[in-house]
């Protein structure tokens, strides 16, 4: 069994590690193949074979098909261009390759935060934050004026965004000396400054304007089984601590998401609190970077179960204790080369 991970983020090092641990325990005959545009990606240290991809993503599906043929891939776990690859599953199936990824329509829905919010708002399920989608500086000013009159703080983010890179909280920039001692001050931007920047473009890509959700963030690692939904909620606390906490409201909202959009493979449903009310933040149609922490706290090996599922095996609901656990992530240095 030859399994290919393409262009995954560096914390996938741990995702692949926990997959390997169970495959080894089962005495499986397998090979992990990894690829990336970064020749020094740490993921290579948990791969049996390692290849460098070109940064140009044009005709990427064709590249992947040829890679699968050349390297005799059985199972492809895509990260780069997931939506496009999922939209061409039949081409991979024709050459005997199984794709561990959900339907293209689900990727397309959740890649666009504005579309996802609209979808759930129209279906009148979940708590969706009030939001505007804007394309001009004047639209932004109108949206900001309305939200600022109702909420303590407002934030922005491009609708299509990787890892929250475009997130900014609109607030007076903190020039107090003590602000230098803490993370996060660099994500603040003043109303005047953001208006000046946005004015550089007559129209810009879809940007979402919404209240800043100042409370705890919750990330729920999920996988559907024949016996029900695996849902492992990680509450992100202070001092690098996280809590595996089976909160009824969070679990209910997660079930609502997966009932309305019945994804079959691993996904990450995120919520954030404003006061004592949790709101849907976003849904990632892939394994999360924090999934290995869920594994350590619960013992549930989602990567391994997903692999068995894509191979056509029936996945039953694993037994795990629904008791609170407190845990932290410790980064371990490795020599890449």
Rosetta silent file (secondary structure, phi, psi, omega in degrees, C-alpha in Angstrom):
SEQUENCE: XXXXXXXXXXXXXXXXXXXXXXXXXXXXXXXXXXXXXXXXXXXXXXXXXXXXXXXXXXXXXXXXXXXXXXXXXXXXXXXXXXXXXXXXXXXXXXXXXXXXXXXXXXXXXXXXXXXXXXXXXXXXXXXXXXXXXXXXXXXXXXXXXXXXXXXXXXXXXXXXXXXXXXXXXXXXXXXXXXXXXXXXXXXXXXXXXXXXXXXXXXXXXXXXXXXXXXXXXXXXXXXXXXXXXXXXXXXXXXXXXXXXXXXXXXXXXXXXXXXXXXXXXXXXXXXXXXXXXXXXXXXXXXXXXXXXXXXXXXXXXXXXXXXXXXXXXXXXXXXXXXXXXXXXXXXXXXXXX
SCORE:     score description
SCORE:     0.000 S_00000001
   1 L     0.000  119.890 -177.195    0.000    0.000    0.000 S_00000001
   2 E  -112.980  120.652 -171.158    1.561    3.255   -1.206 S_00000001
   3 E  -117.807  126.462 -176.397    0.158    6.447    0.343 S_00000001
   4 E  -112.280  127.084  170.822    0.968    9.943   -0.976 S_00000001
   5 E  -109.477  120.659 -179.045    0.738   13.195    1.026 S_00000001
   6 E  -106.754  125.355  166.719    1.271   16.292   -1.159 S_00000001
   7 L    58.169   33.724 -179.063    2.404   19.688    0.138 S_00000001
   8 L   -75.676  154.785  178.100    1.057   19.287    3.679 S_00000001
   9 L   -65.990  162.589 -168.349    1.816   21.851    6.405 S_00000001
  10 L   -64.539  -29.645 -179.398    4.683   21.047    8.762 S_00000001
  11 L   -72.656   -6.400  172.615    2.518   19.840   11.674 S_00000001
  12 H   -66.585  -11.963  171.591    1.379   17.014    9.401 S_00000001
  13 H   -50.560  -44.983 -178.357    4.644   15.480   10.617 S_00000001
  14 H   -76.060  -33.405  177.608    2.655   14.356   13.665 S_00000001
  15 H   -61.498  -46.995  179.843   -0.408   13.334   11.627 S_00000001
  16 H   -66.879  -36.068 -179.769    1.727   10.974    9.543 S_00000001
  17 H   -61.834  -43.617 -178.534    3.523    9.755   12.667 S_00000001
  18 H   -73.627  -28.718  173.236    0.324    8.616   14.384 S_00000001
  19 H   -64.105  -46.506 -179.345   -0.859    6.985   11.156 S_00000001
  20 H   -61.704  -38.354 -175.968    2.417    5.078   10.919 S_00000001
  21 H   -60.564  -40.205 -179.745    2.219    3.969   14.543 S_00000001
  22 H   -76.863  -36.404  176.564   -1.060    2.120   13.978 S_00000001
  23 H   -62.270  -39.485  177.533    0.007    0.714   10.602 S_00000001
  24 H   -65.825  -41.786 -179.428    3.146   -0.661   12.279 S_00000001
  25 H   -62.609  -32.331  179.652    1.098   -2.126   15.122 S_00000001
  26 L   -87.632    2.994 -179.007   -1.088   -3.903   12.540 S_00000001
  27 L    56.828   40.533  179.165    2.015   -5.161   10.682 S_00000001
  28 L   -78.558  147.644  173.623    0.830   -3.486    7.471 S_00000001
  29 L   -93.784  107.026 -173.744    3.013   -3.405    4.387 S_00000001
  30 L  -145.708  160.233  173.982    3.017    0.272    3.438 S_00000001
  31 E  -135.738  127.591  175.798    5.093    3.101    2.009 S_00000001
  32 E   -96.627  124.420  178.223    4.507    6.789    2.801 S_00000001
  33 E  -110.786  132.196  178.111    5.389    9.125   -0.049 S_00000001
  34 E  -122.900  152.774  175.652    5.695   12.848    0.578 S_00000001
  35 E  -147.807  153.678 -178.844    6.164   15.830   -1.733 S_00000001
  36 E  -166.063  160.111  172.879    6.533   19.581   -1.306 S_00000001
  37 L   -79.682  -19.886  179.315    7.919   22.663   -3.005 S_00000001
  38 L   -94.187  110.149 -176.690   10.096   23.172    0.085 S_00000001
  39 L   -66.646  -14.572 -179.094   12.967   20.708   -0.002 S_00000001
  40 L  -104.529   15.548  177.478   13.527   21.241    3.744 S_00000001
  41 L   -58.520  132.530 -178.564    9.973   20.469    4.870 S_00000001
  42 H   -66.796  -15.281 -179.710   10.189   18.399    8.088 S_00000001
  43 H   -58.293  -29.426 -177.748    7.489   16.057    6.782 S_00000001
  44 H   -58.478  -23.464 -177.208   10.166   14.246    4.813 S_00000001
  45 H   -73.201  -14.763  176.105   11.482   12.758    8.056 S_00000001
  46 H  -112.703   15.686  177.408    8.349   10.609    8.432 S_00000001
  47 L  -109.151  148.549  176.745    8.178    9.636    4.754 S_00000001
  48 L   -84.715  -28.408  175.745    9.780    6.614    3.123 S_00000001
  49 E  -133.558  145.079 -174.620   10.106    8.432   -0.199 S_00000001
  50 E  -138.048  133.274 -177.319   10.416   12.190   -0.732 S_00000001
  51 E  -135.404  150.420  178.598   10.010   14.293   -3.880 S_00000001
  52 E   -97.462  129.047  175.589   10.209   17.991   -4.740 S_00000001
  53 L   -94.898  154.120  171.458    7.247   19.602   -6.510 S_00000001
  54 L   -77.296  149.474 -178.328    7.462   22.639   -8.755 S_00000001
  55 L   -71.930  -24.745  179.745    5.854   25.775   -7.308 S_00000001
  56 L   -68.865  123.389 -176.865    3.820   26.332  -10.482 S_00000001
  57 L  -100.885    8.966  176.311    0.373   24.816   -9.920 S_00000001
  58 L   -65.559  141.816 -178.356   -0.891   25.058  -13.510 S_00000001
  59 L    54.196   38.441 -174.525   -2.131   21.703  -14.807 S_00000001
  60 H   -69.471  -35.040  177.948   -1.689   20.369  -11.283 S_00000001
  61 H   -61.233  -42.148  178.112   -4.290   17.616  -11.660 S_00000001
  62 H   -62.827  -41.021  176.734   -2.381   16.314  -14.676 S_00000001
  63 H   -59.216  -44.415 -177.679    0.844   16.436  -12.652 S_00000001
  64 H   -65.906  -40.645  177.865   -0.816   14.438   -9.860 S_00000001
  65 H   -61.389  -44.710  179.149   -2.194   11.834  -12.255 S_00000001
  66 H   -66.521  -37.779  178.307    1.252   11.341  -13.788 S_00000001
  67 H   -62.825  -43.247 -179.939    2.861   11.228  -10.323 S_00000001
  68 H   -62.267  -41.309  178.665    0.400    8.539   -9.229 S_00000001
  69 H   -65.936  -48.125 -175.776    1.140    6.453  -12.304 S_00000001
  70 H   -63.580  -38.950 -174.117    4.906    6.851  -12.046 S_00000001
  71 L  -104.461   11.542  173.729    5.087    6.092   -8.324 S_00000001
  72 L    53.599   50.249 -178.463    2.327    3.463   -8.259 S_00000001
  73 L   -74.050  137.037  174.946    0.211    5.352   -5.712 S_00000001
  74 L   -99.842  -41.327 -177.686   -2.719    3.500   -4.141 S_00000001
  75 E  -131.816  128.248 -178.044   -4.087    6.215   -1.838 S_00000001
  76 E  -112.388  121.989  178.299   -3.704    9.962   -2.349 S_00000001
  77 E  -109.705   90.266 -172.037   -4.209   12.287    0.644 S_00000001
  78 E   -81.042  147.166  167.079   -4.272   15.737   -0.987 S_00000001
  79 L  -122.639  -54.582  177.917   -3.707   19.115    0.627 S_00000001
  80 L   -66.965  131.076  177.594   -2.526   21.262   -2.258 S_00000001
  81 L    54.935   41.548 -178.436   -5.384   21.970   -4.710 S_00000001
  82 H   -55.405  -44.938 -176.099   -7.787   19.742   -2.763 S_00000001
  83 H   -61.078  -47.246 -178.137  -10.867   21.179   -4.444 S_00000001
  84 H   -65.529  -41.936 -179.955   -9.567   20.656   -7.969 S_00000001
  85 H   -65.061  -43.570  178.807   -8.308   17.149   -7.226 S_00000001
  86 H   -63.665  -29.824  178.274  -11.620   16.168   -5.599 S_00000001
  87 L   -73.486   -9.344  179.719  -13.411   17.471   -8.681 S_00000001
  88 L  -123.893   31.204 -178.276  -11.507   14.948  -10.793 S_00000001
  89 H   -54.507  -37.621 -176.289  -11.791   11.878   -8.573 S_00000001
  90 H   -61.694  -31.122  178.603  -13.036    9.772  -11.461 S_00000001
  91 H   -68.422  -35.595  178.224   -9.743   10.285  -13.333 S_00000001
  92 H   -74.232  -37.842  178.715   -7.813    8.948  -10.354 S_00000001
  93 H   -63.430  -33.138  179.357  -10.234    6.063   -9.877 S_00000001
  94 H   -63.015  -26.695  178.886   -9.673    5.069  -13.508 S_00000001
  95 L  -104.768   14.599  173.303   -6.000    4.428  -12.711 S_00000001
  96 L    82.377   21.944 -178.534   -6.783    2.663   -9.429 S_00000001
  97 L  -106.949  129.750  176.742   -6.067    5.547   -7.024 S_00000001
  98 E   -95.826  136.255 -177.394   -8.355    6.290   -4.081 S_00000001
  99 E  -102.992  119.222  177.996   -8.661    9.925   -2.969 S_00000001
 100 L   -89.530   78.040 -178.506   -8.890   10.559    0.790 S_00000001
 101 L  -166.505  153.634 -174.900  -10.822   13.787    0.482 S_00000001
 102 L   -80.730 -179.467 -178.506  -14.453   14.874    0.369 S_00000001
 103 L   -59.941  147.571  179.445  -16.656   15.929   -2.518 S_00000001
 104 H   -56.718  -38.463 -177.017  -15.581   18.951   -4.539 S_00000001
 105 H   -63.439  -30.578  178.442  -18.851   20.743   -3.691 S_00000001
 106 H   -74.291  -40.589  175.849  -18.030   20.603    0.029 S_00000001
 107 H   -60.443  -44.060 -176.865  -14.551   22.027   -0.518 S_00000001
 108 H   -64.298  -40.144 -179.597  -16.035   24.791   -2.660 S_00000001
 109 H   -62.273  -48.394 -171.510  -18.670   25.654   -0.039 S_00000001
 110 H   -87.967  -12.306  175.979  -16.273   25.983    2.881 S_00000001
 111 H   -68.950  -27.760 -178.977  -13.385   27.569    1.007 S_00000001
 112 L  -105.622  104.872 -174.293  -15.536   30.695    0.749 S_00000001
 113 H   -61.736  -36.831 -179.964  -16.414   31.870    4.263 S_00000001
 114 H   -65.619  -43.458  178.752  -19.106   34.244    3.033 S_00000001
 115 H   -63.783  -41.088  179.800  -20.830   31.488    1.025 S_00000001
 116 H   -64.053  -45.113  178.315  -20.664   29.118    4.006 S_00000001
 117 H   -61.194  -43.164  179.983  -22.187   31.702    6.361 S_00000001
 118 H   -62.582  -41.858 -179.649  -24.943   32.447    3.861 S_00000001
 119 H   -59.269  -48.296 -177.592  -25.667   28.722    3.461 S_00000001
 120 H   -74.383  -32.962  177.839  -26.117   28.125    7.193 S_00000001
 121 H   -65.477  -42.355  179.905  -27.974   31.395    7.756 S_00000001
 122 H   -65.759  -31.532  179.416  -30.504   30.531    5.027 S_00000001
 123 L   -86.400   -0.591  175.016  -30.997   27.106    6.574 S_00000001
 124 L    53.370   43.266  172.697  -31.527   28.772    9.957 S_00000001
 125 L  -126.772  153.042  179.159  -29.183   26.501   11.849 S_00000001
 126 L    72.750  165.148  171.972  -26.219   27.383   14.061 S_00000001
 127 L   -92.822  113.818  179.747  -25.191   30.724   15.478 S_00000001
 128 L  -108.912  128.404  178.933  -23.781   32.753   12.594 S_00000001
 129 L   -65.966  149.062  174.139  -22.107   36.090   13.374 S_00000001
 130 L   -62.349  137.109 -175.991  -23.526   39.180   11.725 S_00000001
 131 E  -152.947  161.134  171.615  -21.354   39.928    8.701 S_00000001
 132 E  -127.977  146.870  170.256  -20.957   41.898    5.490 S_00000001
 133 E  -109.172  122.482 -173.474  -19.137   40.934    2.306 S_00000001
 134 E  -124.715  155.165  179.539  -17.503   44.015    0.754 S_00000001
 135 L  -132.264   -4.661  178.943  -15.531   44.825   -2.401 S_00000001
 136 L  -135.994  161.415 -179.180  -14.958   48.585   -2.154 S_00000001
 137 H   -64.954  -33.204  178.886  -13.727   50.965    0.499 S_00000001
 138 H   -68.511  -39.503  176.438  -17.152   52.644    0.622 S_00000001
 139 H   -63.718  -39.619  177.627  -18.863   49.312    1.232 S_00000001
 140 H   -61.291  -45.655 -178.933  -16.331   48.637    3.969 S_00000001
 141 H   -60.687  -40.709  179.532  -17.011   51.984    5.654 S_00000001
 142 H   -65.219  -45.663 -179.996  -20.761   51.323    5.646 S_00000001
 143 H   -62.849  -45.052 -178.918  -20.323   47.834    7.073 S_00000001
 144 H   -62.325  -43.107 -178.187  -17.882   49.017    9.718 S_00000001
 145 H   -60.088  -42.951 -179.231  -20.142   51.888   10.782 S_00000001
 146 H   -67.760  -48.418 -176.707  -23.083   49.557   11.341 S_00000001
 147 H   -69.028  -36.736 -177.502  -21.143   46.835   13.186 S_00000001
 148 H   -65.787  -25.791  178.931  -19.106   49.260   15.260 S_00000001
 149 L   -77.548  -14.190 -175.407  -22.333   50.730   16.647 S_00000001
 150 L  -110.974  -26.467 -172.067  -23.421   47.284   17.903 S_00000001
 151 L  -126.064  158.751 -177.930  -20.242   45.502   18.954 S_00000001
 152 L   -66.879  -35.766 -176.529  -17.167   46.282   20.988 S_00000001
 153 L  -149.858  154.635 -177.100  -14.775   45.468   18.158 S_00000001
 154 E  -126.108  149.230  177.926  -14.826   44.630   14.430 S_00000001
 155 E  -135.934  166.675  179.963  -12.487   42.483   12.315 S_00000001
 156 E  -134.575  160.028  176.489  -11.828   41.726    8.660 S_00000001
 157 E  -167.812  139.508  174.222  -10.516   38.844    6.611 S_00000001
 158 E   -65.723  142.386 -176.892  -10.440   38.011    2.935 S_00000001
 159 L   -58.695  -42.926  175.933  -13.072   35.416    2.119 S_00000001
 160 L  -101.767  112.280 -170.403  -10.474   33.170    0.496 S_00000001
 161 L  -151.024  144.554  177.497   -7.599   32.952    2.925 S_00000001
 162 L  -108.345  120.753  173.509   -5.037   30.397    4.087 S_00000001
 163 L    66.111   20.793  177.706   -4.353   30.096    7.784 S_00000001
 164 L    68.951   25.323 -176.097   -5.936   33.405    8.711 S_00000001
 165 L   -64.341  -30.057 -176.323   -3.075   35.412    7.176 S_00000001
 166 L   -92.063    0.530 -178.268   -5.348   38.303    6.197 S_00000001
 167 L   -62.934  131.473  173.810   -7.107   38.555    9.567 S_00000001
 168 E  -140.564  137.202  173.796   -7.003   42.028   11.115 S_00000001
 169 E   -97.408  126.654 -177.483   -8.797   43.408   14.153 S_00000001
 170 E   -84.840  112.022 -178.919   -9.817   47.026   13.658 S_00000001
 171 L  -160.894  159.557  175.077   -8.759   48.974   16.702 S_00000001
 172 L   -59.900  130.956 -179.572   -6.590   51.862   17.591 S_00000001
 173 L   -62.679  135.357 -175.030   -3.031   50.665   17.305 S_00000001
 174 L   -84.614  110.562 -179.330   -1.571   50.108   20.731 S_00000001
 175 L  -100.616    8.036  177.348    1.466   52.328   21.216 S_00000001
 176 L   -67.264  139.592 -177.354    1.798   51.501   24.892 S_00000001
 177 H   -55.710  -39.534 -176.549    5.275   50.158   25.741 S_00000001
 178 H   -65.373  -17.777  178.877    3.834   47.032   27.386 S_00000001
 179 H   -65.183  -21.803  179.041    2.203   46.003   24.095 S_00000001
 180 H   -69.333  -17.138 -175.494    5.670   44.980   22.931 S_00000001
 181 H   -85.114   -6.861 -171.638    5.666   42.203   25.516 S_00000001
 182 L  -126.621  150.189  173.091    2.715   40.293   24.056 S_00000001
 183 L   -69.342  161.434  167.897    1.797   38.436   20.884 S_00000001
 184 L    96.385  -21.308 -176.943   -1.120   39.606   18.782 S_00000001
 185 H   -65.553  -25.007 -178.160   -0.623   43.379   18.742 S_00000001
 186 H   -71.880  -15.970  179.765    0.606   43.171   15.116 S_00000001
 187 H   -84.408   -4.773  178.350   -2.848   41.921   13.966 S_00000001
 188 E   -84.742  146.313  175.916   -4.444   45.223   14.984 S_00000001
 189 E  -148.539  142.337 -177.808   -4.987   47.961   12.451 S_00000001
 190 L   -78.282  157.419  178.080   -6.685   51.332   12.782 S_00000001
 191 H   -59.037  -43.675 -178.382   -9.811   52.259   10.844 S_00000001
 192 H   -62.394  -41.454 -176.762   -7.977   55.125    9.147 S_00000001
 193 H   -70.087  -41.590 -179.992   -5.093   52.917    8.062 S_00000001
 194 H   -66.847  -35.568  177.144   -7.260   50.134    6.637 S_00000001
 195 H   -63.837  -40.651  179.243   -9.304   52.702    4.694 S_00000001
 196 H   -63.420  -41.588 -179.821   -6.116   54.152    3.227 S_00000001
 197 H   -67.674  -46.707 -178.321   -4.930   50.699    2.174 S_00000001
 198 H   -65.233  -27.728 -179.478   -8.268   49.633    0.681 S_00000001
 199 L   -67.039  -13.515  178.804   -8.488   52.919   -1.256 S_00000001
 200 L   -69.072  -18.939 -179.370   -5.555   51.731   -3.375 S_00000001
 201 L  -119.726  134.097  175.581   -7.957   49.424   -5.232 S_00000001
 202 L   -64.593  -43.471  172.984  -11.190   50.479   -6.968 S_00000001
 203 L  -137.696  143.790  178.467  -12.486   46.974   -6.267 S_00000001
 204 L  -129.119  169.646 -179.557  -10.818   44.203   -4.294 S_00000001
 205 L   -57.753  155.152 -179.237  -11.433   40.524   -3.656 S_00000001
 206 L   -49.512  127.487  177.494  -14.341   39.588   -1.412 S_00000001
 207 E  -125.565  136.464  179.213  -13.616   40.628    2.153 S_00000001
 208 E   -98.251  135.301  178.027  -15.736   39.718    5.142 S_00000001
 209 E  -119.031  125.633 -173.965  -16.405   42.309    7.863 S_00000001
 210 E  -153.450  167.953  176.018  -17.803   40.954   11.138 S_00000001
 211 E   -62.995  146.486  173.565  -17.719   41.412   14.911 S_00000001
 212 L   -77.352  119.229 -179.638  -14.484   40.397   16.572 S_00000001
 213 L   -87.438  104.575 -167.464  -15.280   37.232   18.529 S_00000001
 214 L   -88.077   -4.251 -175.164  -13.177   37.786   21.618 S_00000001
 215 L   -88.570 -162.696 -176.434  -13.865   34.547   23.481 S_00000001
 216 L   -68.205  141.486  174.389  -12.433   31.045   23.493 S_00000001
 217 E   -96.014  139.824  179.534  -11.819   29.264   20.178 S_00000001
 218 E  -124.780  130.979  178.417  -12.936   25.644   19.816 S_00000001
 219 E  -120.223  121.759 -175.582  -11.677   23.265   17.142 S_00000001
 220 E  -109.633  113.436  177.116  -13.585   19.999   16.679 S_00000001
 221 E   -82.447  126.192 -170.160  -11.806   17.143   14.890 S_00000001
 222 E  -129.359  151.237  169.606  -14.437   15.017   13.155 S_00000001
 223 E  -156.986  129.985  179.277  -14.898   11.791   11.223 S_00000001
 224 E   -81.720  135.265  176.612  -18.165   10.105   10.303 S_00000001
 225 E  -124.516  171.776  178.531  -18.464    6.371   11.075 S_00000001
 226 L   -67.412  -19.494 -179.286  -21.184    3.773   10.533 S_00000001
 227 L  -103.518    7.228  179.936  -21.976    4.050   14.233 S_00000001
 228 E   132.540 -177.434 -175.207  -22.070    7.832   14.481 S_00000001
 229 E   -92.667  125.872  167.453  -19.895   10.926   14.387 S_00000001
 230 E   -78.284  124.230  179.300  -16.500   11.095   16.055 S_00000001
 231 E  -139.916  112.647 -175.451  -16.288   14.665   17.400 S_00000001
 232 E  -116.180   97.057 -175.490  -13.329   15.691   19.568 S_00000001
 233 E   -83.305  123.382  175.927  -13.666   19.338   20.724 S_00000001
 234 E  -105.474  114.284  175.147  -10.451   21.123   21.698 S_00000001
 235 E   -88.717  124.073 -174.119  -11.006   24.309   23.697 S_00000001
 236 E   -92.201  110.058 -177.386   -7.973   26.559   23.262 S_00000001
 237 L   -98.281 -162.726  179.892   -6.969   28.144   26.559 S_00000001
 238 L   -90.974  168.605  177.434   -4.140   30.342   27.774 S_00000001
 239 L    57.449   35.678  176.706   -0.502   29.423   28.413 S_00000001
 240 L    63.164   22.297  177.462   -0.516   26.981   25.464 S_00000001
 241 E   -97.812  143.865  173.272   -3.041   24.741   27.216 S_00000001
 242 E  -129.028  158.983 -174.508   -5.950   23.069   25.454 S_00000001
 243 E  -129.828  122.241  170.135   -8.911   21.158   26.854 S_00000001
 244 E   -80.426  106.525 -170.843  -10.665   18.140   25.396 S_00000001
 245 L  -134.883  118.292 -175.036  -14.130   19.086   26.594 S_00000001
 246 L   -89.293   69.884 -178.427  -17.344   17.407   25.438 S_00000001
 247 L   -73.352  129.339 -174.728  -19.595   20.436   25.730 S_00000001
 248 H   -59.846  -41.984 -177.775  -23.216   19.625   24.775 S_00000001
 249 H   -67.117  -43.014  178.349  -23.825   22.860   22.851 S_00000001
 250 H   -63.960  -44.060  179.214  -20.625   22.537   20.817 S_00000001
 251 H   -62.664  -41.412  179.408  -21.330   18.864   20.065 S_00000001
 252 H   -62.756  -43.889  179.792  -24.907   19.692   19.018 S_00000001
 253 H   -66.431  -36.900  177.973  -23.736   22.451   16.659 S_00000001
 254 H   -64.234  -43.115  177.015  -21.073   20.166   15.199 S_00000001
 255 H   -61.799  -36.710  177.775  -23.687   17.495   14.509 S_00000001
 256 H   -61.677  -43.943  179.058  -25.834   20.138   12.798 S_00000001
 257 H   -59.827  -49.335 -174.040  -22.960   21.024   10.455 S_00000001
 258 H   -77.482  -15.430  173.063  -22.244   17.396    9.551 S_00000001
 259 H   -78.637  -42.475 -178.977  -25.946   16.589    9.145 S_00000001
 260 H   -74.584  -34.935  178.464  -26.486   19.449    6.721 S_00000001
 261 L  -125.385   88.916 -169.767  -23.174   18.834    4.931 S_00000001
 262 L   -76.736   71.888  178.558  -22.508   15.088    5.332 S_00000001
 263 L   -68.538  141.910 -174.962  -18.753   14.978    4.843 S_00000001
 264 L   -98.470  -20.359 -174.170  -17.294   11.472    4.901 S_00000001
 265 L  -114.855  172.672 -173.511  -13.649   12.213    5.591 S_00000001
 266 L   -54.434  138.293  175.662  -11.766   14.081    8.337 S_00000001
 267 E  -146.673  169.131 -175.821  -12.726   17.701    8.840 S_00000001
 268 E  -131.250  110.967 -179.701  -12.243   20.430   11.422 S_00000001
 269 E  -100.036  123.245 -174.602  -15.257   22.486   12.574 S_00000001
 270 E  -112.821  138.878  176.611  -14.272   25.671   14.379 S_00000001
 271 E  -127.848  159.130  174.276  -16.294   27.853   16.730 S_00000001
 272 E  -144.933  141.232 -176.390  -15.496   30.998   18.680 S_00000001
 273 E   -89.234  146.362  164.896  -17.312   32.546   21.611 S_00000001
 274 E  -127.471  109.878 -169.183  -18.584   36.084   22.031 S_00000001
 275 L    68.551 -129.888  179.695  -19.644   36.315   25.633 S_00000001
 276 L  -103.242   17.186 -176.360  -21.216   32.969   26.504 S_00000001
 277 E  -113.947  121.823  178.295  -22.471   32.275   22.959 S_00000001
 278 E   -84.765  136.742  177.489  -20.484   30.120   20.489 S_00000001
 279 E  -117.114  148.934  173.074  -20.553   31.091   16.810 S_00000001
 280 E   -65.722  126.897  178.080  -19.474   29.094   13.769 S_00000001
 281 E   -95.631  -58.432  176.915  -16.069   30.399   12.723 S_00000001
 282 E  -168.746  169.955  177.242  -15.177   28.156    9.784 S_00000001
 283 E  -127.721  125.913  175.505  -14.937   24.569    8.569 S_00000001
 284 E  -100.956  123.761 -176.054  -11.723   23.042    7.202 S_00000001
 285 L   -87.449   52.817 -178.100  -12.376   20.102    4.873 S_00000001
 286 L  -165.084  173.876  173.521   -9.194   18.307    5.931 S_00000001
 287 L   -68.683  140.947 -177.833   -7.349   17.068    8.991 S_00000001
 288 L   -85.360  159.571  175.913   -6.407   19.917   11.314 S_00000001
 289 L   -65.253  -24.977 -179.551   -2.930   20.798   12.492 S_00000001
 290 L   -91.049    1.656 -177.600   -4.088   20.175   16.061 S_00000001
 291 H   -55.449  -38.968  178.587   -5.473   16.699   15.360 S_00000001
 292 H   -59.204  -28.608  176.330   -2.463   14.944   16.964 S_00000001
 293 H   -70.231  -37.743  175.160   -3.375   16.641   20.266 S_00000001
 294 H   -61.876  -38.651  178.987   -6.902   15.234   19.998 S_00000001
 295 H   -64.064  -46.060 -178.768   -5.326   11.834   19.434 S_00000001
 296 H   -63.136  -35.528 -176.867   -3.084   12.094   22.502 S_00000001
 297 H   -80.762  -29.518 -173.426   -6.018   13.169   24.685 S_00000001
 298 H  -112.206  -25.582 -174.763   -8.592   10.656   23.390 S_00000001
 299 L    83.265    2.386 -178.802   -6.656    7.782   21.838 S_00000001
 300 L   -88.067  118.607 -175.498   -8.786    8.046   18.666 S_00000001
 301 L   -95.297   82.735 -176.792   -6.580    7.671   15.576 S_00000001
 302 H   -60.924  -42.459  178.687   -8.571    9.599   12.972 S_00000001
 303 H   -58.330  -41.489 -179.700   -5.919    9.370   10.193 S_00000001
 304 H   -67.546  -44.142  179.164   -5.835    5.587   10.499 S_00000001
 305 H   -63.400  -39.012  178.571   -9.638    5.245   10.595 S_00000001
 306 H   -65.446  -37.482  178.143   -9.958    7.514    7.542 S_00000001
 307 H   -62.869  -45.880  178.409   -7.414    5.389    5.686 S_00000001
 308 H   -61.908  -37.412 -178.987   -9.417    2.229    6.414 S_00000001
 309 H   -65.006  -45.586 -178.465  -12.566    4.032    5.288 S_00000001
 310 H   -68.431  -21.286  176.203  -11.173    5.099    1.925 S_00000001
 311 L   -81.552   -2.223  175.315  -10.049    1.493    1.413 S_00000001
 312 L    96.437    6.082  178.916  -13.687    0.454    1.665 S_00000001
 313 L   -83.236  147.761  176.451  -13.719   -0.978    5.176 S_00000001
 314 L   -75.045  129.923 -179.600  -16.633   -0.304    7.504 S_00000001
 315 L  -106.334  116.141  178.399  -15.590    2.056   10.287 S_00000001
 316 L   -92.715  161.028 -179.097  -17.401    1.593   13.547 S_00000001
 317 L   -66.603  117.916  177.899  -17.575    4.126   16.333 S_00000001
 318 L   -72.444  155.549  177.354  -14.480    3.662   18.512 S_00000001
 319 L   -87.788  131.054  175.082  -14.832    3.666   22.284 S_00000001
 320 L  -152.098  149.803 -178.054  -13.312    6.633   24.070 S_00000001
 321 L   -75.361  128.102  178.884  -13.861    8.343   27.394 S_00000001
 322 L   -93.261   56.329  178.385  -15.852   11.558   27.125 S_00000001
 323 L  -115.312  151.536 -177.006  -14.068   13.105   30.090 S_00000001
 324 L   -68.474  136.631  174.990  -12.179   16.380   30.125 S_00000001
 325 E  -127.113  144.313  176.102   -8.442   16.225   29.511 S_00000001
 326 E  -111.745  131.759 -176.062   -5.936   19.067   29.747 S_00000001
 327 E  -149.541  168.092  179.366   -2.966   18.952   27.397 S_00000001
 328 E  -144.872  155.955  179.629   -0.296   21.018   25.700 S_00000001
 329 L  -100.900  128.270  178.775    1.800   20.714   22.572 S_00000001
 330 L  -112.702  117.968  179.143    5.589   20.519   22.947 S_00000001
 331 L   -77.066  134.303 -179.550    7.609   21.183   19.826 S_00000001
 332 L  -114.214  123.376 -179.645   10.537   18.829   19.365 S_00000001
 333 L   -68.933  141.944  174.296   13.438   19.960   17.162 S_00000001
 334 L  -133.026  150.404  175.922   14.513   17.657   14.355 S_00000001
 335 L   -87.647  117.824 -176.829   17.410   17.797   11.921 S_00000001
 336 L   -80.460  -37.582 -177.296   15.942   17.943    8.428 S_00000001
 337 L  -152.143    0.000    0.000   19.186   17.551    6.504 S_00000001
